[in-house]
Amino acid sequence: MTATRYQIVVMYMLLAAGALAAFTAARPVLFDDTQRLCDLTKALP
């Protein structure tokens, strides 16, 4: 039972790390210099 709980925690940690990495990679595209959300039609090619 304890091993299952640890496995669930590890899965949530991996999911959070993936989401944080994706946000960090997309941050220069999504935000301008003033840290406001840009218009996505301008930001994406």
Secondary structure, 3 states (H helix, E strand, C coil): CHHHHHHHHHHHHHHHHHHHHHHHHHHHHHECCCCCECCHHHHCC
